[in-house]
Amino acid sequence: MKDNVILTGFMGTGKTSLGKVLASKLGRPFVDIDRKIEVEQKLSIPKIFEQFGEEHFRELERAAVRELSERRGLVIATGGGTVKDAENLRLLKNSGVVICLTCSPEEILSRTQRRGERPVLDGGGSERLETIKRLLAERKEFYDRADYHVDTTNWSPLQIIDDICKHLRQFRS
C-alpha cells in the first residue's frame, strides 16, 4: 500500500489519537498537519490565530497539504477545517484514501471542553454546542466527499482501527 491514508473530520473526532495507532498498525509514518505547522512556526495553533489570524493559518495549512500530498506511504491527520479548501481536498484525494471521522455534536463538545486549544470554538460561551452544530453543517458538504466515513462516537479505538483497516483492504482490492 503506497498511497497515503488521510484522516479528516471535525475537531475532537479522534484524527490525531487514532492516526497514531493506525500508522503504527500499518507500519507507516504519522504526520499531523496541525503539529507540523506548530513545529515549523514555533507557535501553537491558538497563538498563530491570535497573532496572525485564521487566513494566515490557512495559508500555512495549504503549504503543508501541498508538501505532504507529494509524499507517499503516510498516515496524515488533517485539521478540522483543512478540507474546506477545494484545492486541499483535491490534493489529498489524489494522494490517497480520505477517511472522515465523525462524531455526535454532544460528544465533540465533551471532547473539546478545554478552552484555549480550539480557536474556532473559543469565545463561544454557552453557545459552544450550537457553534459545533453550525460548523458541522457548514463543513458537511466537504466531509461528505471523503472516500469512507467512520462514526467514532461509541466505538473503541480498536474497533475504529479495525473498521478502517477492513475498508483499506477493500479499497485496494
Backbone bond lengths (Angstrom), bond angles and torsions (degrees), N, CA, C in turn:
res aa  C-N    CA-C-N  psi(-1)  N-CA   C-N-CA  omega(-1)  CA-C   N-CA-C  phi
1 M - - - 1.439 - - 1.525 107.95 -
2 K 1.323 117.36 106.08 1.461 119.94 -176.79 1.512 113.14 -99.22
3 D 1.321 118.30 -19.73 1.460 120.53 -178.65 1.525 111.01 -72.88
4 N 1.307 114.58 158.14 1.464 120.53 175.82 1.520 111.04 -73.08
5 V 1.311 114.96 156.08 1.459 122.67 169.95 1.518 104.92 -115.19
6 I 1.319 116.13 118.84 1.458 121.29 -174.60 1.518 109.17 -112.73
7 L 1.329 116.19 123.68 1.458 121.83 176.28 1.513 108.55 -100.36
8 T 1.317 115.33 124.56 1.448 120.99 177.80 1.523 107.98 -128.37
9 G 1.302 116.30 176.18 1.458 121.76 -179.18 1.512 109.70 135.91
10 F 1.303 115.06 174.51 1.463 121.63 -176.43 1.527 110.42 -68.60
11 M 1.325 115.98 158.46 1.466 120.35 176.49 1.527 109.80 -57.13
12 G 1.317 115.07 143.71 1.458 119.93 177.54 1.513 114.99 84.48
13 T 1.328 117.96 2.55 1.471 119.15 -179.55 1.524 112.44 -87.02
14 G 1.338 117.86 -10.05 1.455 120.60 175.28 1.513 115.75 109.39
15 K 1.320 117.78 16.44 1.470 120.25 -175.54 1.529 112.42 -58.02
16 T 1.312 117.35 -45.90 1.468 120.28 -176.68 1.522 111.46 -74.30
17 S 1.318 117.25 -51.76 1.469 119.14 -176.80 1.521 111.08 -63.92
18 L 1.311 117.85 -44.00 1.471 120.61 179.01 1.522 111.12 -71.72
19 G 1.324 117.07 -34.07 1.462 120.75 178.91 1.519 111.87 -60.70
20 K 1.326 116.62 -41.13 1.467 120.60 178.53 1.526 110.93 -62.90
21 V 1.323 116.43 -44.19 1.472 121.00 -179.82 1.526 109.98 -66.24
22 L 1.326 116.71 -44.80 1.462 121.00 -179.99 1.527 110.75 -61.87
23 A 1.316 117.26 -43.86 1.466 120.72 179.32 1.525 110.56 -60.83
24 S 1.306 116.29 -42.15 1.468 120.03 178.76 1.523 110.52 -62.95
25 K 1.328 115.98 -44.95 1.464 120.23 -179.49 1.533 111.33 -63.20
26 L 1.339 117.17 -37.65 1.464 121.53 -178.59 1.527 112.85 -86.57
27 G 1.327 117.11 -7.87 1.462 120.67 -178.07 1.510 112.95 68.09
28 R 1.331 116.11 40.46 1.463 122.38 -177.53 1.514 110.93 -123.45
29 P 1.318 116.42 157.87 1.471 119.20 172.11 1.535 109.74 -69.36
30 F 1.328 115.19 147.71 1.453 122.15 176.94 1.522 108.93 -110.71
31 V 1.336 116.42 133.82 1.467 121.40 175.67 1.523 108.38 -130.70
32 D 1.320 115.59 122.69 1.456 122.30 173.54 1.528 105.98 -98.96
33 I 1.318 117.03 118.15 1.469 120.84 -175.24 1.529 111.44 -58.76
34 D 1.329 117.41 -43.16 1.464 119.17 179.64 1.529 111.27 -61.76
35 R 1.331 117.57 -44.67 1.480 120.43 179.49 1.526 110.60 -64.82
36 K 1.332 117.23 -38.13 1.471 121.41 177.92 1.528 109.72 -58.78
37 I 1.326 116.09 -45.53 1.462 120.90 179.47 1.531 110.32 -64.10
38 E 1.327 117.04 -43.85 1.467 120.00 -179.87 1.532 111.84 -60.53
39 V 1.321 116.36 -43.51 1.464 120.45 179.93 1.525 110.30 -64.75
40 E 1.321 116.69 -46.97 1.465 119.95 -178.17 1.529 112.55 -65.78
41 Q 1.322 116.63 -36.81 1.466 120.79 -177.35 1.535 112.46 -89.35
42 K 1.330 115.68 -12.21 1.470 121.20 -176.60 1.527 111.64 57.49
43 L 1.337 114.65 33.94 1.464 122.55 177.97 1.522 108.62 -144.22
44 S 1.330 116.31 149.00 1.464 120.15 174.71 1.527 109.17 -73.79
45 I 1.316 116.55 159.50 1.474 120.60 177.38 1.535 110.47 -57.10
46 P 1.351 119.15 -47.04 1.468 117.62 178.09 1.534 113.30 -57.58
47 K 1.340 117.21 -37.02 1.475 119.89 179.02 1.527 110.83 -69.54
48 I 1.334 117.16 -37.13 1.467 119.84 177.44 1.527 109.07 -62.28
49 F 1.345 116.80 -45.79 1.469 120.78 177.72 1.529 110.14 -59.18
50 E 1.319 115.77 -46.46 1.464 121.23 -176.15 1.529 111.98 -64.54
51 Q 1.338 116.31 -45.24 1.460 119.95 -173.71 1.527 114.03 -84.87
52 F 1.339 116.69 -31.83 1.464 119.24 -171.98 1.525 114.60 -123.72
53 G 1.326 117.15 -14.35 1.457 121.05 179.02 1.523 113.48 93.12
54 E 1.321 114.36 164.55 1.462 120.19 -177.20 1.516 112.41 -65.60
55 E 1.329 119.31 -38.64 1.467 120.54 -177.06 1.526 111.39 -62.91
56 H 1.316 116.92 -38.58 1.467 119.94 176.52 1.529 110.03 -62.68
57 F 1.334 116.01 -44.53 1.461 119.37 177.44 1.522 110.71 -59.29
58 R 1.327 117.35 -42.95 1.474 120.61 -178.55 1.534 110.88 -63.62
59 E 1.317 118.25 -33.81 1.467 120.12 176.92 1.528 110.60 -68.07
60 L 1.317 116.83 -40.88 1.473 120.44 175.15 1.533 110.11 -61.25
61 E 1.308 115.52 -39.30 1.463 121.75 179.07 1.533 110.50 -64.64
62 R 1.334 116.90 -44.30 1.466 120.69 178.29 1.528 111.30 -59.91
63 A 1.332 116.50 -41.59 1.470 120.59 178.81 1.531 110.42 -63.49
64 A 1.322 117.27 -41.69 1.464 120.91 179.09 1.524 110.98 -64.72
65 V 1.319 117.26 -41.63 1.473 120.96 178.52 1.528 110.03 -62.95
66 R 1.332 117.30 -44.47 1.469 120.11 178.64 1.526 110.70 -57.94
67 E 1.313 116.93 -46.19 1.465 121.52 -179.37 1.528 111.68 -63.71
68 L 1.314 116.95 -49.89 1.469 120.56 -175.84 1.519 112.29 -69.48
69 S 1.321 117.59 -29.37 1.465 121.21 179.90 1.521 112.20 -68.63
70 E 1.321 116.48 -18.53 1.462 120.46 178.07 1.525 111.96 -84.61
71 R 1.317 116.59 -11.69 1.466 121.17 179.93 1.526 109.73 -97.28
72 R 1.304 116.83 164.72 1.467 122.11 -179.50 1.514 110.06 -131.66
73 G 1.339 115.37 157.23 1.450 121.64 174.75 1.522 114.34 80.22
74 L 1.330 117.10 22.58 1.460 121.48 -179.33 1.523 111.39 -105.21
75 V 1.322 115.70 157.59 1.458 122.46 161.33 1.524 104.16 -107.37
76 I 1.327 115.59 122.04 1.462 121.90 -174.57 1.525 109.37 -118.37
77 A 1.337 116.31 130.52 1.464 121.41 171.58 1.525 107.30 -103.51
78 T 1.310 116.46 123.10 1.464 120.64 178.05 1.518 109.74 -88.00
79 G 1.317 115.72 165.24 1.454 119.91 167.85 1.520 108.15 -74.24
80 G 1.322 116.74 162.02 1.461 120.83 -176.66 1.513 114.73 -59.70
81 G 1.335 117.34 -29.18 1.462 120.58 -178.40 1.515 114.58 -103.95
82 T 1.315 117.58 4.22 1.471 121.16 -175.78 1.525 112.32 -55.06
83 V 1.331 116.98 -42.50 1.465 120.04 -173.78 1.526 113.29 -80.79
84 K 1.342 117.67 0.47 1.465 119.48 173.25 1.522 110.70 -67.03
85 D 1.317 116.44 -24.11 1.455 122.21 178.54 1.532 108.04 -86.07
86 A 1.325 116.98 119.03 1.470 121.45 -175.22 1.527 112.26 -59.25
87 E 1.325 117.68 -38.06 1.466 120.27 179.90 1.526 110.66 -68.96
88 N 1.329 117.61 -39.35 1.469 119.94 175.35 1.522 110.13 -57.98
89 L 1.319 116.05 -48.08 1.464 120.44 -177.99 1.526 110.65 -62.42
90 R 1.319 117.50 -42.59 1.463 121.27 179.30 1.531 110.77 -61.35
91 L 1.327 116.36 -47.71 1.463 120.43 -179.79 1.527 111.53 -62.15
92 L 1.317 116.19 -43.94 1.469 119.79 -179.26 1.525 111.05 -64.34
93 K 1.324 116.93 -44.86 1.472 119.85 179.89 1.529 111.21 -64.26
94 N 1.322 117.05 -35.31 1.465 120.07 178.38 1.523 112.61 -71.48
95 S 1.330 117.15 -20.19 1.463 119.81 -176.56 1.522 113.31 -96.96
96 G 1.331 117.62 -6.71 1.462 118.37 -179.32 1.507 113.29 170.71
97 V 1.317 114.62 -158.23 1.460 122.83 -178.87 1.524 108.44 -95.13
98 V 1.330 116.35 126.50 1.458 121.20 179.45 1.529 108.22 -100.39
99 I 1.327 114.81 119.72 1.458 121.83 -179.86 1.515 108.14 -114.10
100 C 1.327 116.26 123.37 1.458 121.39 -179.29 1.528 109.29 -97.24
101 L 1.318 115.60 123.41 1.456 121.39 174.78 1.522 107.54 -91.51
102 T 1.310 116.46 129.99 1.454 121.47 -179.42 1.526 109.08 -117.91
103 C 1.314 114.66 167.72 1.459 120.27 -177.75 1.524 107.25 -167.33
104 S 1.317 116.90 153.80 1.463 119.26 177.82 1.528 109.85 -67.85
105 P 1.329 117.19 148.67 1.465 120.20 178.57 1.534 112.59 -56.63
106 E 1.322 116.41 -37.22 1.463 120.36 -179.01 1.530 111.16 -65.99
107 E 1.331 116.46 -39.98 1.461 120.18 178.04 1.532 110.46 -69.81
108 I 1.335 117.19 -37.55 1.469 120.17 175.68 1.522 109.36 -60.14
109 L 1.329 117.48 -44.44 1.463 121.50 178.22 1.525 109.95 -57.18
110 S 1.316 116.66 -46.14 1.461 121.32 179.89 1.535 111.48 -61.69
111 R 1.320 116.80 -40.83 1.468 121.44 -176.82 1.527 113.57 -77.57
112 T 1.329 117.71 -16.30 1.474 120.99 -175.53 1.527 112.21 -116.80
113 Q 1.305 117.87 28.84 1.463 121.63 -174.80 1.524 114.56 -63.52
114 R 1.324 117.41 -34.89 1.469 119.71 -175.66 1.524 110.59 -67.90
115 R 1.304 115.40 117.85 1.463 120.54 179.29 1.521 110.15 -75.86
116 G 1.319 116.55 158.75 1.450 121.17 178.79 1.516 112.70 90.84
117 E 1.308 117.07 -10.41 1.458 120.52 -179.04 1.520 112.37 -109.60
118 R 1.308 117.73 -11.57 1.460 122.84 -176.64 1.523 109.33 -128.28
119 P 1.339 117.31 82.67 1.468 120.16 -172.16 1.528 114.93 -55.68
120 V 1.314 118.75 -36.10 1.470 118.10 -178.02 1.523 112.05 -76.05
121 L 1.333 117.84 -12.24 1.468 121.00 176.49 1.521 112.49 -102.66
122 D 1.319 117.03 -26.23 1.453 119.92 -176.12 1.521 110.46 -65.11
123 G 1.302 114.27 144.47 1.457 120.11 -176.95 1.517 111.26 88.07
124 G 1.336 117.25 0.20 1.455 120.78 -179.53 1.507 114.04 -77.49
125 G 1.349 116.95 -14.11 1.460 120.64 178.73 1.516 111.47 55.84
126 S 1.324 115.38 -141.14 1.462 120.68 -177.29 1.525 111.56 -71.59
127 E 1.312 117.00 -10.04 1.469 121.12 179.90 1.524 111.79 -91.66
128 R 1.320 117.73 15.45 1.469 120.91 -175.93 1.527 111.88 -57.19
129 L 1.330 117.99 -42.09 1.467 120.56 178.35 1.528 110.29 -62.78
130 E 1.312 117.25 -40.47 1.468 120.49 178.29 1.525 110.85 -65.72
131 T 1.332 116.81 -36.76 1.471 120.98 176.43 1.523 109.74 -62.53
132 I 1.329 116.85 -44.01 1.466 121.14 178.13 1.525 109.93 -59.55
133 K 1.312 116.90 -48.33 1.474 120.78 -179.16 1.527 111.29 -61.51
134 R 1.330 116.32 -41.09 1.466 120.34 -179.99 1.534 110.70 -65.15
135 L 1.329 116.77 -45.96 1.462 120.03 179.78 1.531 111.51 -65.58
136 L 1.320 117.04 -38.85 1.469 119.47 176.37 1.529 110.51 -60.09
137 A 1.328 116.27 -42.92 1.467 120.09 179.20 1.526 110.89 -64.38
138 E 1.343 117.16 -41.88 1.467 121.24 179.69 1.526 111.91 -64.01
139 R 1.327 116.62 -34.42 1.462 120.94 -175.50 1.522 113.59 -93.95
140 K 1.316 117.36 -7.07 1.466 121.92 -175.34 1.521 112.25 -51.67
141 E 1.325 117.89 -47.67 1.467 120.47 -177.60 1.523 112.14 -60.14
142 F 1.329 117.33 -31.49 1.465 120.92 179.13 1.527 110.53 -78.45
143 Y 1.329 116.10 -45.12 1.460 119.83 178.46 1.528 111.02 -63.09
144 D 1.317 117.21 -33.15 1.475 121.03 -179.89 1.524 112.57 -64.12
145 R 1.319 117.93 -18.76 1.467 121.26 -178.54 1.530 113.41 -81.66
146 A 1.321 116.75 -3.51 1.469 120.32 178.15 1.525 109.34 -63.86
147 D 1.339 114.88 158.38 1.460 120.60 179.75 1.522 112.50 -75.30
148 Y 1.318 116.74 -24.31 1.457 121.31 -176.32 1.528 108.14 -155.79
149 H 1.337 116.47 149.88 1.466 122.08 179.86 1.527 109.78 -126.13
150 V 1.322 116.12 139.43 1.462 121.82 176.79 1.529 108.06 -132.92
151 D 1.333 116.60 124.46 1.456 121.16 177.31 1.529 108.10 -84.80
152 T 1.335 116.40 119.23 1.466 121.49 -176.72 1.527 112.91 -96.57
153 T 1.330 117.47 6.87 1.461 120.88 -174.51 1.530 112.18 -59.83
154 N 1.325 117.49 -50.34 1.462 120.50 -171.29 1.522 115.09 -116.59
155 W 1.313 117.97 -2.01 1.464 120.26 -179.04 1.519 110.68 -91.15
156 S 1.330 115.01 151.49 1.462 119.92 174.13 1.534 107.89 -75.85
157 P 1.330 117.20 159.56 1.465 118.90 176.89 1.532 112.89 -54.70
158 L 1.318 118.07 -40.22 1.469 119.94 -179.50 1.523 111.89 -65.77
159 Q 1.337 117.29 -38.59 1.469 119.61 176.52 1.528 110.76 -63.34
160 I 1.307 116.01 -40.30 1.473 120.55 -179.63 1.523 110.17 -65.50
161 I 1.330 116.84 -46.46 1.469 120.88 -179.68 1.524 110.01 -62.88
162 D 1.327 117.98 -42.81 1.473 120.74 177.73 1.521 111.11 -60.29
163 D 1.338 116.71 -42.40 1.462 120.58 179.52 1.532 110.87 -63.69
164 I 1.318 116.78 -43.74 1.465 120.64 178.99 1.527 110.07 -62.46
165 C 1.321 117.04 -44.53 1.472 120.48 -179.12 1.527 111.16 -63.31
166 K 1.333 117.81 -39.34 1.471 120.53 176.13 1.523 109.99 -61.20
167 H 1.324 116.23 -43.25 1.464 119.40 178.97 1.526 111.03 -64.09
168 L 1.315 117.50 -42.08 1.467 120.41 -179.39 1.521 110.59 -61.82
169 R 1.325 117.43 -39.45 1.475 120.37 177.43 1.530 109.86 -63.73
170 Q 1.322 117.83 -42.16 1.481 120.70 179.15 1.522 110.58 -68.21
171 F 1.323 116.52 -38.17 1.464 120.82 -178.99 1.516 110.53 -63.67
172 R 1.324 117.30 -34.36 1.458 122.21 -177.75 1.515 112.10 -81.60
173 S 1.340 116.75 -16.84 1.480 120.14 -177.05 1.501 112.08 -70.87
